[in-house]
Amino acid sequence: MPQAPLASKDGSLFRQVLKCYETKQYKKGLKAAEQILRKNPKHGETLAMKGLITNSLGRTEEAFAIAKEALRQDMKSHVCWHVYGLLYRSEKNFEESIKAYKMALRFEPESQQILRDLALLQVQMRDYLGYVESRGKILQGRPQLRQNWTGLAVAHHLAGSYVEAENVLKKYEETLKNPPGKGDVEHSEACLYRNAVIAESGDIARALEHLESIAKVSLDKISVMEYRADYLLRLGRKEEAEKAYRALLNRNSEKREYYKGLEQSMGIDPEDRRAMRAVYDELAEKNPRSDAPRRIPLDFLEGEDFKQAADVYLQRLLKKGVPSTFANIKALYADTAKRETILQLVKGYLASMETGGEVPTNGEANGDKSKPSEFKLWTLYFLTQHYDHYRTRNTAKASEYLNQALELSPGTLELHMTQARIHKHSGNFQKAMERMNQARELDTKDRYINTKCAKYQLRCDRNEDALKTMSLFTRNGMRVKNDAHGGPLGDLLEMQCIWFITEDGESYLRQGNLGLALKRFHAILKIFDDWTEDQFDFHSFSLRKGQVRSYVTMLRWEDTLRSHPFFVRAALGAIEVYIMLHDRPHLAHSSLSNGNRESTDFEGMSPADRKKALKKAKREQQRAQERAVESAAKAKEDRAKNAQVSNADGEMKREDTDPLGNALAQTKEPLEAAMKFLTPLLELSSKRTETQCAGFEVYLRRKKWLLALKCLIAAREIEKENPVAHEQTIRLRRAVDSLANGDIKEPSKEVLIAELESILPKQIDLESYNEEFLNSHKDSPKHVHGALRARHSLNPEDANIAGELANTLSLENLTLKEAIEGQTLLADLKAGSKDYNQKASEKFPDAAAFQTAVQELWGL
């Protein structure tokens, strides 16, 4: 039976509880709830509100216990079920939250608040059919609000029902008694959204007709023009499309999409370069200050035409002293002929300056005035970048040209930054960091150079120095009141500075500090989870403000969020750590105390010595953890002197109980933890060989044979002769051949053997197969590395691996990065690297990695 209503006074107190919760006056609300419960200890709805407020104060377990008691007292109260759903939502258990909301609607089916909360979760979970149903009920309850009509249209659109979505928007427009004013932004956006829905349904002709009818009331004129040009082109009305794209270029002559649309609308054959050039010459003359109509022709011109156009373009930018000149044209370096032409032209400029001392002139460059010294400066800078580019790298020549440029202008920031970059590419990472820091000191107010300096410091594993550098531009460093816990690092975490956190994690991984590496990678995981959860704010806001097109675009972007390059890097790093922890569990205790995962050879010790060393590492790790906690506590006390840790209502901020990441490193199930990172990678970055190879490593260790095979097949399809996939193929073949009868059930085993047989038949000798792969790719360092790693797995006692690896140093196409990868391979195989380091230092004399026998790869 439903509970009896509260007395008048208590009812007034209950309304006060609701108001206190909405205004976040939690202590006051809790006091009022307890006052009601003293008289009515079994009142379910008051208990539910007490639980909700308790949860807001950070006492989650207690809140759930109170909410369950509320349900026991009043099982048929929609308030109790609604609160139960809100508690699950706060814990991000959306499935259980949806169940609770649906139970609440059984007892109060007309509740707009519960329907809205349910709809928010359904669109968050991408349950579009359920979202359509909920939005329909919301509209029935309050049809006078436009946002409810728009919300239902969006629900149908996301569910793929374009006709229904358009009908909803059309019906609302028919209900309007008076036409909206010309300045009605919401109506303008709704009209353009309806047009976009029609276009997505494939009816382009009707979309164009509708666009023409709403053009006058639409405030976003650029979108109208872009839609119209696109529709005309897709309908084959090329003359009108050409006029539309020319009108767009009159407004923005730098947008490449407009040029591409103009080319298609004019019907010019891409092979007819003369006609293409005539169009761009006309546009360049019409837009004398635009870069695009001068740069785009360089992509398709060839021979003498290319040389003439490149000459004009390069002189124009060099005379203006544009530092990004090389960045603008380096994409052309994929073409050898164009690369040589550009070098010939720029060297000609320098020779002209050195012989005659005058600035060369050609074509439209005649109108650009430049001092000879300035033109020579940027010409030298261009040549420096040319010889520092990976396709034409010659660090000696790059340094020669750079030194000449520095003589002309020793205070130019770009020159000092490039000097640091040259040292990086030559392998002297310490000197690169020092030079970049000197460049930073030339302009301490430049955030970009400050960031570059911090990045170089992280690549040198100088984590504290990097954090100190970054702190110059954080709230803590600028001496502004800092509420974030953890000082500068807390600032960067609060600002979600994903590049720094990722680089910091990779640095700790290189150092063998697996705990802190995982700490950073999990911070990246949390940031992306936060971005996903941030959608909640926009599900209602975007409909309320009428920004529907941007909202739909945001939802589609969120669906691919974890394909972001920084998430991929962090995920692959975390997976690597967890695989290491699975293969060598002692690293969970040794990484922090030793600072390098190879510094203590547990595997080479006797059982008694290993036990002693492990106990010692655990003690040192515990002391380090205690020191970190003490340091955090002291920092908290210092902050408490200047700022209150809790807000006025006692909403506590959570302290980090694992600052060094020890708990993460000491997980009992590292492969299960790795799946948190692997699953989104396989879903959204499945076209990357690194993803599939990482999936293979995890599934192979979990003995998920079919899933490992699936990843292997995908990796081979992406890159047929991938060296990592080759080595993994051999390992899988050996693992399957050694399976006992009970290791895998018969249907799965039959599929596994049949599929693997198509890749690598059982009768083929694995050593011969590997040697054949090695001989066919002997000129590729990466393939040689993969084959030698496979050979070591087949024959760990092979003594020729070090020698053959050293032979790769004589390959002309060997890069510094590949040379260091070879050094890392020797360390992994526990093979001697003295001869390798000696030969490598002769080939790369400036590379500190071979001179100091550093065993880690520094990202280039």
C-alpha positions in Angstrom: 0.0 0.0 0.0 1.2 3.6 -0.7 2.4 5.4 2.4 0.2 8.0 4.0 1.1 11.6 3.1 3.1 13.7 5.5 1.6 16.2 7.8 1.4 19.8 6.6 4.5 20.9 8.5 6.5 17.8 7.5 5.3 18.3 3.9 6.7 21.8 4.0 10.0 20.4 5.3 10.1 17.9 2.6 9.8 20.6 -0.1 12.7 22.3 1.7 14.7 19.2 1.4 14.1 19.2 -2.4 15.0 22.8 -2.7 18.2 22.4 -0.7 19.3 19.5 -2.9 18.6 21.5 -6.1 20.6 24.5 -4.7 23.4 22.2 -3.4 22.8 23.2 0.3 23.5 19.6 1.3 24.1 20.0 5.0 20.9 22.0 5.4 18.9 19.5 3.4 20.3 16.6 5.3 19.3 18.3 8.6 15.7 18.9 7.3 15.4 15.2 6.2 16.6 13.9 9.6 14.0 16.2 11.2 11.2 14.6 9.2 12.6 11.1 9.9 12.5 11.6 13.6 8.7 11.7 13.4 8.3 9.4 10.3 11.3 7.0 10.4 9.8 4.8 7.7 8.9 7.5 5.2 10.4 6.2 1.9 10.6 9.4 -0.1 12.4 11.2 2.7 14.8 8.3 3.1 15.4 8.4 -0.7 16.2 12.1 -0.6 18.5 11.6 2.4 20.3 8.9 0.4 20.7 11.3 -2.6 22.1 14.1 -0.4 24.4 11.6 1.3 25.7 10.5 -2.1 26.4 14.2 -3.0 28.6 14.4 0.2 30.8 11.6 -1.1 29.4 8.7 1.1 28.3 6.5 -1.8 28.0 3.1 0.0 25.9 4.7 2.8 23.7 6.4 0.2 22.9 3.1 -1.6 22.0 1.5 1.8 19.6 4.3 2.6 18.1 4.2 -0.9 17.5 0.4 -0.6 15.8 1.0 2.8 13.6 3.6 1.2 12.5 1.1 -1.5 11.7 -1.5 1.1 9.5 1.1 2.9 7.8 2.3 -0.2 8.3 0.0 -3.2 5.6 1.8 -5.3 7.0 5.4 -5.0 8.3 6.9 -8.2 10.5 9.2 -6.1 12.3 6.2 -4.5 12.9 4.5 -7.9 14.0 7.8 -9.5 16.5 8.4 -6.7 17.8 4.9 -7.0 18.4 5.5 -10.7 20.2 8.8 -10.0 22.5 7.0 -7.6 23.4 4.4 -10.3 23.9 7.2 -12.8 26.4 8.9 -10.5 28.3 5.6 -10.4 28.1 5.5 -14.3 26.2 2.2 -14.1 23.8 3.4 -16.8 22.1 0.0 -17.4 20.9 -0.3 -13.9 20.0 3.4 -13.9 17.7 2.9 -16.9 16.0 0.0 -15.2 15.3 2.1 -12.2 13.9 5.0 -14.3 11.6 2.6 -16.1 10.3 1.2 -12.8 9.7 4.8 -11.7 7.7 5.4 -14.8 5.5 2.5 -14.1 4.2 4.4 -11.1 4.3 7.9 -12.6 4.2 7.5 -16.4 3.6 11.2 -17.0 6.6 12.5 -15.0 8.5 14.9 -17.4 11.6 14.9 -15.1 11.9 11.1 -15.1 11.3 10.9 -18.9 14.0 13.5 -19.5 16.5 11.7 -17.3 15.6 8.4 -19.1 16.0 10.0 -22.5 19.4 11.5 -21.6 20.7 8.0 -20.6 19.2 6.4 -23.7 21.0 8.8 -26.1 24.1 8.6 -24.0 24.0 4.8 -24.4 23.0 5.2 -28.1 19.7 3.3 -27.5 18.1 5.3 -30.3 14.9 3.3 -30.5 14.3 3.8 -26.7 15.2 7.4 -27.2 12.5 7.8 -29.9 9.9 6.3 -27.5 10.9 8.6 -24.6 11.0 11.7 -26.7 7.6 10.9 -28.1 6.2 10.7 -24.5 7.9 14.0 -23.6 6.4 15.7 -26.6 2.9 14.4 -25.7 3.3 15.8 -22.2 4.4 19.3 -23.3 3.8 19.9 -27.0 4.0 23.7 -26.6 7.9 23.6 -26.4 9.8 23.7 -29.6 12.7 21.8 -28.1 10.5 18.8 -27.5 9.6 18.7 -31.2 13.3 19.1 -32.1 14.3 16.4 -29.7 11.9 13.9 -31.3 13.2 14.8 -34.7 16.8 14.3 -33.6 15.8 10.9 -32.1 14.3 9.8 -35.4 17.3 11.1 -37.3 19.8 9.3 -35.2 17.8 6.1 -35.5 18.0 6.4 -39.3 14.3 7.4 -39.8 14.9 10.4 -42.0 11.3 10.7 -43.2 9.9 10.6 -39.7 12.5 13.2 -38.5 11.5 15.6 -41.3 7.8 15.0 -40.7 8.1 16.0 -37.0 9.9 19.3 -38.0 7.4 20.0 -40.7 4.4 19.4 -38.4 5.8 21.9 -35.8 6.2 24.5 -38.5 2.6 24.0 -39.6 1.4 24.6 -36.0 2.9 28.1 -35.9 0.2 30.7 -36.1 2.6 33.6 -36.7 5.8 33.2 -38.7 9.0 33.6 -36.6 10.9 36.9 -36.7 13.9 37.4 -39.0 16.3 37.3 -36.0 15.0 34.0 -34.6 18.2 31.9 -34.4 16.4 28.8 -33.2 14.0 28.8 -36.2 16.9 29.4 -38.6 18.9 26.4 -37.2 15.8 24.2 -37.2 15.2 25.0 -40.9 18.8 24.2 -41.8 18.7 21.1 -39.8 15.6 19.9 -41.6 17.4 20.6 -44.9 20.4 18.6 -43.7 18.0 15.7 -42.9 16.5 15.8 -46.3 20.0 15.8 -47.9 21.1 12.8 -45.8 18.0 10.9 -46.9 19.4 11.1 -50.4 16.8 13.3 -52.0 19.2 16.1 -53.1 16.7 17.7 -55.5 14.2 18.3 -52.8 16.9 19.4 -50.4 17.9 22.1 -52.9 14.3 23.1 -53.4 13.8 23.4 -49.6 17.1 25.3 -49.3 15.9 27.9 -51.8 12.7 28.4 -49.8 14.5 29.0 -46.5 17.4 31.0 -47.7 15.9 34.3 -46.7 15.1 33.3 -43.1 18.4 31.5 -42.5 20.9 33.5 -40.5 23.9 31.2 -41.3 24.5 32.5 -44.8 27.8 30.6 -45.3 26.1 27.2 -44.6 23.3 28.1 -47.1 25.9 28.9 -49.7 27.9 25.8 -49.0 24.9 23.5 -49.1 23.6 25.1 -52.3 27.0 24.7 -54.1 27.3 21.1 -52.9 23.7 20.2 -54.0 24.1 21.8 -57.4 27.3 19.9 -58.0 25.8 16.6 -56.9 22.8 17.2 -59.2 25.1 17.8 -62.2 24.1 21.5 -62.6 27.7 22.4 -63.1 27.3 26.0 -64.5 25.3 27.0 -61.4 27.6 25.1 -59.2 30.6 27.0 -60.6 29.0 30.3 -59.9 28.2 29.1 -56.3 31.7 28.1 -55.7 33.1 31.3 -57.1 30.8 33.2 -54.7 32.2 31.2 -51.8 35.8 31.9 -52.9 35.0 35.6 -53.0 34.2 35.3 -49.3 37.0 32.9 -48.3 39.8 32.4 -50.8 41.9 30.2 -48.5 39.5 27.2 -48.1 40.7 24.2 -50.2 37.3 22.5 -50.4 36.0 25.5 -52.4 38.8 25.1 -55.0 38.1 21.4 -55.2 34.4 22.0 -55.8 35.2 24.6 -58.4 37.5 22.2 -60.3 34.7 19.5 -60.3 32.0 22.0 -61.3 34.1 23.3 -64.3 34.6 19.7 -65.5 38.3 20.1 -66.0 40.2 16.9 -66.6 42.8 16.5 -63.8 45.3 15.5 -66.4 44.8 18.8 -68.3 47.3 20.8 -66.2 47.3 23.8 -68.5 43.6 24.4 -68.1 43.9 23.9 -64.3 46.7 26.3 -64.1 44.8 29.0 -66.1 42.0 28.8 -63.5 44.4 29.2 -60.6 46.3 32.0 -62.3 43.0 33.9 -62.7 42.1 33.3 -59.0 45.6 34.4 -57.9 45.3 37.6 -59.9 41.9 38.3 -58.4 43.1 37.5 -54.8 46.6 39.0 -54.6 47.1 38.4 -50.9 45.8 34.7 -50.9 48.2 31.8 -50.6 46.0 28.9 -51.7 45.6 29.8 -55.4 49.4 29.9 -55.6 50.2 26.9 -53.5 47.6 24.4 -54.9 49.0 24.4 -58.5 52.3 23.1 -57.1 50.5 19.8 -56.3 49.6 19.1 -60.0 52.2 21.0 -62.1 55.3 19.2 -63.4 58.5 20.0 -65.2 59.2 23.5 -66.4 55.7 24.7 -65.4 56.3 23.5 -61.8 59.7 25.2 -61.7 58.3 28.5 -62.8 55.3 28.4 -60.4 57.5 27.2 -57.5 60.0 30.0 -58.2 57.4 32.7 -58.0 55.8 31.1 -54.8 59.1 30.6 -53.0 60.4 34.1 -53.7 57.1 35.6 -52.6 57.2 34.0 -49.2 61.0 34.3 -48.6 60.9 38.0 -49.4 58.1 38.4 -46.9 60.1 36.5 -44.3 57.5 33.8 -43.7 59.0 31.3 -41.3 56.6 28.6 -42.3 57.7 28.6 -46.0 59.2 25.1 -45.8 56.3 23.8 -43.8 54.0 25.0 -46.6 55.8 23.0 -49.4 57.4 20.0 -47.6 54.4 17.8 -48.7 55.9 18.1 -52.2 59.0 16.3 -51.1 57.3 12.9 -51.7 58.1 13.7 -55.4 61.8 13.3 -56.0 61.8 15.6 -59.1 59.9 18.4 -57.3 62.2 18.0 -54.3 65.3 18.5 -56.5 63.8 21.4 -58.4 63.0 23.2 -55.1 66.5 22.7 -53.8 68.0 23.9 -57.1 65.8 27.1 -57.0 66.6 28.0 -53.4 70.4 27.3 -53.8 70.2 29.6 -56.8 68.7 32.4 -54.7 71.6 32.0 -52.2 74.2 31.9 -55.0 72.7 35.1 -56.5 72.9 36.8 -53.1 76.5 35.7 -52.5 77.7 36.8 -56.0 75.7 39.9 -56.7 74.3 40.8 -53.3 70.9 41.6 -54.8 67.5 40.0 -54.2 66.5 37.8 -57.2 63.3 38.8 -59.0 60.9 36.7 -61.0 57.3 37.1 -62.1 54.9 38.6 -59.5 57.7 38.6 -57.0 58.9 41.8 -58.5 56.4 43.8 -56.5 57.7 42.4 -53.1 60.4 44.4 -51.5 62.9 42.8 -49.2 66.2 43.7 -47.7 69.0 41.5 -49.0 70.1 40.4 -45.5 66.5 39.4 -44.6 66.0 37.4 -47.8 69.3 35.7 -47.3 68.4 34.9 -43.7 65.2 33.1 -44.6 66.8 31.4 -47.6 69.4 29.9 -45.3 66.7 28.9 -42.9 64.9 27.1 -45.7 68.0 25.2 -46.7 68.6 24.3 -43.1 65.1 22.8 -42.9 65.6 21.1 -46.2 68.6 19.2 -45.0 67.0 18.4 -41.7 63.9 16.8 -43.4 63.8 13.0 -43.1 63.8 12.5 -46.9 66.9 14.6 -47.4 68.6 14.5 -44.0 72.2 15.6 -43.8 72.7 17.1 -40.4 76.2 18.4 -41.2 74.9 20.5 -44.1 71.9 21.6 -42.0 74.2 22.8 -39.3 76.4 24.6 -41.8 73.5 26.6 -43.2 72.1 27.3 -39.8 75.3 28.7 -38.5 75.4 31.1 -41.4 71.8 32.2 -40.6 72.7 32.7 -36.9 75.6 35.0 -37.9 73.0 37.2 -39.7 70.4 37.1 -36.9 71.6 35.6 -33.6 68.3 36.5 -31.8 65.8 34.8 -34.2 63.9 32.3 -32.1 63.1 30.0 -35.0 66.8 29.4 -35.7 67.5 28.3 -32.2 64.5 25.9 -32.2 65.7 24.4 -35.5 69.2 24.0 -34.0 67.7 21.9 -31.2 65.7 19.9 -33.8 68.9 19.1 -35.7 70.6 17.8 -32.5 67.5 15.7 -31.9 67.7 14.2 -35.4 71.4 13.5 -35.0 70.7 11.6 -31.8 72.2 14.0 -29.3 69.0 14.3 -27.2 70.7 15.9 -24.2 72.1 18.7 -26.3 68.8 19.1 -28.2 67.1 19.7 -24.8 69.7 22.2 -23.7 69.4 24.1 -27.0 65.6 24.2 -26.8 65.8 25.5 -23.3 68.1 28.3 -24.5 65.6 29.1 -27.2 62.9 29.2 -24.6 64.9 31.7 -22.5 64.9 34.1 -25.5 61.2 34.6 -25.1 59.9 33.4 -21.7 56.3 34.6 -22.5 55.9 32.4 -25.6 53.7 29.4 -24.6 54.6 27.5 -27.7 58.3 27.4 -27.2 57.7 26.7 -23.5 55.7 23.6 -24.5 58.4 22.5 -27.0 61.0 22.8 -24.3 59.0 20.7 -21.9 58.5 18.0 -24.6 62.2 17.8 -25.2 62.8 17.5 -21.5 60.3 14.6 -21.3 62.0 12.9 -24.3 65.2 13.1 -22.2 63.3 11.6 -19.2 63.8 14.8 -17.2 60.2 14.7 -15.8 60.7 17.1 -12.9 62.4 19.7 -15.2 59.5 19.3 -17.7 56.9 19.8 -15.0 58.8 22.9 -13.7 58.8 24.3 -17.2 55.1 23.7 -17.8 54.4 25.3 -14.4 55.4 28.6 -15.8 52.1 28.7 -17.6 49.8 27.0 -15.1 47.8 28.6 -12.3 50.2 27.3 -9.7 53.3 28.7 -11.6 51.6 32.1 -12.2 50.8 32.3 -8.4 47.1 32.3 -8.9 44.9 30.7 -6.3 45.2 27.0 -7.1 42.3 24.6 -6.2 43.7 21.7 -8.1 45.4 19.0 -6.0 49.0 18.2 -6.8 50.5 21.6 -7.8 51.5 22.0 -11.4 50.8 18.3 -12.2 47.3 18.8 -10.7 46.9 21.8 -12.9 47.8 19.9 -16.0 45.5 17.0 -15.1 42.7 19.5 -14.4 43.3 21.2 -17.8 43.3 17.8 -19.4 46.7 18.4 -21.1 46.8 15.1 -22.8 50.0 15.6 -24.8 52.0 16.2 -21.6 50.4 13.3 -19.7 51.0 10.9 -22.5 54.6 12.0 -23.0 55.1 11.8 -19.2 53.8 8.2 -19.2 55.9 7.1 -22.1 59.0 8.6 -20.3 58.3 6.7 -17.2 57.9 3.6 -19.3 61.3 4.1 -20.8 62.7 4.5 -17.3 61.1 1.3 -16.2 58.9 3.0 -13.6 55.8 1.0 -14.5 53.7 2.3 -11.7 53.9 6.0 -12.7 53.6 5.0 -16.4 50.3 3.3 -15.7 49.3 6.2 -13.5 49.6 8.6 -16.5 48.0 6.2 -19.0 45.0 5.7 -16.7 44.8 9.5 -16.4 44.4 9.6 -20.2 41.7 6.9 -20.0 39.9 9.0 -17.4 40.1 12.2 -19.5 38.5 10.4 -22.4 35.9 9.0 -20.1 35.2 12.5 -18.9 34.8 13.7 -22.4 32.3 11.0 -23.1 30.4 11.9 -19.9 30.5 15.6 -20.9 27.9 14.8 -23.5 25.3 14.8 -20.7 25.5 18.6 -20.5 24.8 19.0 -24.2 21.9 16.5 -24.6 19.5 19.1 -23.1 21.5 22.3 -23.6 21.8 21.9 -27.4 18.1 21.3 -27.8 17.3 24.2 -25.5 19.5 26.6 -27.5 18.5 25.2 -30.9 22.1 24.3 -31.9 21.0 21.0 -33.4 23.4 20.5 -36.3 26.4 21.1 -34.1 24.9 18.7 -31.6 24.5 15.8 -34.1 28.0 16.5 -35.3 29.3 16.3 -31.7 27.5 12.9 -31.2 29.1 11.4 -34.3 32.5 12.7 -33.2 32.0 11.2 -29.8 31.4 7.8 -31.4 34.9 7.9 -32.8 36.5 9.7 -29.8 38.9 6.8 -28.8 40.5 6.7 -32.2 42.3 9.9 -31.2 46.1 9.6 -31.7 46.9 10.4 -28.0 44.4 7.8 -26.8 46.0 5.3 -29.1 49.5 6.1 -27.8 48.4 5.9 -24.2 46.5 2.7 -24.8 49.3 1.0 -26.6 51.7 2.1 -23.8 49.4 0.7 -21.1 49.0 -2.6 -22.9 52.8 -2.9 -23.2 53.1 -2.4 -19.5 50.5 -4.9 -18.6 52.0 -7.5 -20.9 55.4 -6.9 -19.1 53.7 -7.4 -15.8 52.1 -10.6 -16.9 55.3 -12.0 -18.3 57.5 -10.8 -15.4 55.4 -10.1 -12.3 58.4 -9.1 -10.2 58.6 -5.8 -12.2 55.5 -4.6 -10.2 57.8 -4.4 -7.2 61.2 -3.7 -8.8 60.3 -0.9 -11.3 59.9 1.9 -8.7 62.9 1.1 -6.5 65.4 0.5 -9.3 64.3 3.1 -11.8 65.0 0.7 -14.7 63.2 -2.5 -15.4 66.5 -4.3 -16.4 68.6 -3.0 -13.5 67.8 -6.0 -11.3 68.1 -9.4 -13.1 65.6 -11.4 -11.1 65.5 -14.0 -13.8 69.2 -14.7 -13.4 69.1 -15.2 -9.7 68.8 -18.3 -7.6 65.4 -18.8 -5.9 66.8 -17.7 -2.5 68.5 -14.6 -3.9 65.5 -13.7 -5.9 63.3 -13.9 -2.8 65.6 -11.6 -0.8 65.9 -9.1 -3.7 62.1 -9.1 -4.1 61.6 -8.4 -0.4 64.1 -5.6 -0.5 62.4 -4.1 -3.5 59.0 -4.3 -1.8 60.4 -2.5 1.3 61.9 0.2 -0.7 58.7 0.6 -2.7 56.7 0.9 0.4 59.0 3.5 1.8 58.8 5.5 -1.4 55.0 5.2 -1.3 55.0 6.5 2.3 57.2 9.4 1.3 54.9 10.3 -1.6 51.8 10.1 0.7 53.6 12.3 3.3 54.6 14.8 0.6 51.0 14.9 -0.6 49.7 15.4 2.9 52.1 18.3 3.5 51.1 19.9 0.2 47.4 19.5 1.3 48.2 21.3 4.6 49.9 24.1 2.7 46.9 24.5 0.4 44.5 24.5 3.3 46.2 27.6 4.7 45.2 29.5 1.6 42.1 27.7 0.4 39.3 25.7 1.9 39.5 22.0 0.8 35.8 21.5 1.0 33.1 23.8 -0.2 30.6 25.5 2.1 28.3 22.4 2.2 31.0 19.9 3.0 31.4 18.4 -0.5 34.8 16.8 -0.1 37.4 16.6 -2.9 39.0 13.2 -3.3 42.6 12.7 -2.4 44.9 10.5 -4.5 45.6 7.4 -2.4 48.0 5.9 -4.9 50.2 8.8 -6.2 53.0 6.4 -7.4 50.7 4.0 -9.2 51.8 1.0 -7.1 48.2 -0.3 -6.8 47.9 -0.2 -10.6 51.2 -2.0 -11.1 50.5 -4.7 -8.5 47.2 -5.8 -10.1 46.6 -9.5 -9.9 45.1 -9.7 -13.4 47.2 -7.5 -15.7 45.7 -8.9 -18.9 42.1 -8.1 -17.7 43.3 -4.6 -17.0 44.8 -4.4 -20.5 41.4 -5.1 -22.0 40.1 -1.7 -20.8 42.5 -0.1 -23.2 42.4 -2.8 -25.9 38.7 -3.0 -26.5 38.1 0.6 -27.7 41.3 0.3 -29.8 40.0 -2.7 -31.6 36.7 -1.1 -32.1 37.8 2.3 -33.4 41.4 1.9 -34.5 41.2 -1.5 -36.1 43.0 -0.3 -39.3 46.3 0.2 -37.4 48.8 -2.7 -37.4 50.0 -1.7 -33.9 46.4 -2.2 -32.6 46.1 -5.7 -34.1 49.5 -6.8 -33.0 48.8 -5.6 -29.5 45.5 -7.5 -29.5 47.4 -10.6 -30.6 49.8 -10.4 -27.7 47.0 -10.0 -25.1 44.7 -12.7 -26.6 47.6 -15.1 -27.0 48.5 -14.8 -23.3 44.8 -15.2 -22.4 44.7 -18.3 -24.6 41.9 -16.8 -26.6 43.2 -18.6 -29.7 40.6 -17.6 -32.2 40.7 -13.9 -31.2 44.5 -14.0 -31.4 44.2 -15.4 -34.9 41.6 -12.8 -35.9 44.0 -10.0 -34.9 46.8 -11.7 -36.7 44.8 -12.0 -39.9 43.8 -8.4 -39.7 47.4 -7.3 -39.2 48.5 -9.2 -42.3 45.7 -7.8 -44.3 46.7 -4.2 -43.4 50.3 -4.9 -44.2 51.0 -8.2 -45.8 54.7 -8.4 -45.1 54.6 -6.8 -41.7 57.7 -8.0 -39.7 55.8 -8.0 -36.3 53.0 -10.1 -37.8 55.5 -12.4 -39.4 57.1 -13.2 -36.0 53.7 -13.5 -34.4 52.6 -16.0 -37.1 55.5 -18.3 -36.2 54.7 -18.0 -32.5 51.0 -18.8 -33.0 51.9 -21.8 -35.2 54.2 -23.2 -32.5 51.6 -22.5 -29.8 48.8 -24.3 -31.7 51.0 -27.2 -32.6 51.7 -27.7 -28.9 48.0 -27.6 -27.8 46.8 -30.6 -25.8 43.4 -32.1 -26.6 41.6 -30.4 -23.7 43.0 -26.9 -24.3 40.4 -25.9 -26.8 37.0 -27.3 -27.7 36.6 -29.2 -31.0 34.5 -26.8 -33.1 36.8 -23.9 -32.3 39.9 -26.0 -32.7 38.8 -27.1 -36.1 38.3 -23.5 -37.2 41.6 -22.4 -35.7 43.6 -25.2 -37.4 41.9 -24.6 -40.8 42.5 -20.9 -40.8 46.0 -21.1 -39.6 46.8 -23.7 -42.2 45.8 -21.2 -44.9 48.4 -18.8 -43.5 51.2 -21.1 -42.5 50.8 -24.8 -43.3 51.9 -27.2 -40.6 54.3 -29.2 -42.8 56.4 -26.1 -43.5 59.6 -26.0 -41.6 59.5 -22.8 -39.4 63.2 -22.1 -39.5 63.3 -22.3 -43.3 60.2 -20.2 -43.5 61.8 -17.5 -41.4 65.1 -17.6 -43.3 63.2 -17.2 -46.5 61.5 -14.1 -45.1 64.8 -12.8 -43.9 66.5 -13.2 -47.3 63.7 -11.6 -49.2 63.8 -8.5 -47.0 67.5 -8.3 -46.2 67.6 -4.6 -47.2 64.9 -3.6 -44.8 66.1 -3.1 -41.2 62.6 -3.5 -39.7 62.0 -6.8 -41.5 65.5 -8.0 -40.5 64.6 -7.2 -36.8 61.4 -9.1 -37.1 63.0 -12.2 -38.6 65.9 -12.2 -36.1 63.4 -11.9 -33.2 61.5 -14.9 -34.7 64.8 -16.8 -35.1 65.5 -16.3 -31.4 62.1 -17.7 -30.4 62.8 -20.8 -32.5 66.4 -21.1 -31.4 67.4 -19.1 -28.3 70.9 -20.4 -28.4 71.7 -18.9 -31.9 74.9 -17.0 -31.6 74.8 -15.3 -35.0 71.9 -12.9 -34.2 74.2 -10.1 -32.8 76.4 -10.3 -35.9 73.6 -10.3 -38.4 71.9 -7.4 -36.5 75.2 -5.5 -36.7 75.2 -6.0 -40.5 72.0 -3.9 -40.8 74.1 -0.9 -39.9 75.7 -1.0 -43.3 72.4 -0.5 -45.1 72.1 2.9 -46.8 68.4 3.3 -45.9 69.0 2.7 -42.2 67.6 5.5 -40.0 68.7 6.5 -36.5 65.4 5.3 -35.1 65.9 1.9 -36.7 69.4 1.7 -35.4 68.2 2.3 -31.9 65.5 -0.3 -32.3 68.2 -2.8 -33.2 70.0 -1.9 -30.0 66.8 -2.4 -28.1 66.3 -5.8 -29.7 69.8 -6.9 -28.6 68.9 -5.9 -25.0 65.6 -7.8 -25.2 67.4 -10.9 -26.4 70.1 -10.5 -23.8 72.7 -10.5 -26.6 76.0 -8.6 -26.5 75.8 -5.1 -27.9 79.4 -3.8 -27.6 80.2 -4.4 -31.3 76.8 -3.1 -32.4 77.2 0.1 -30.4 80.7 0.6 -31.8 79.6 0.3 -35.4 76.5 2.4 -34.8 78.5 5.2 -33.2 80.7 5.3 -36.4 77.6 5.6 -38.6 75.8 8.1 -36.2 78.7 9.9 -34.5 76.5 12.4 -32.6 74.0 9.8 -31.3 74.4 9.6 -27.6 72.5 6.3 -27.4 75.4 4.3 -28.8 78.1 6.2 -26.9 76.5 5.7 -23.6 74.9 2.3 -24.4 71.4 3.6 -23.5 68.9 0.8 -24.0 65.8 2.8 -24.6 64.3 4.2 -27.8 63.7 8.0 -27.7 60.8 8.9 -30.0 61.8 10.8 -33.1 
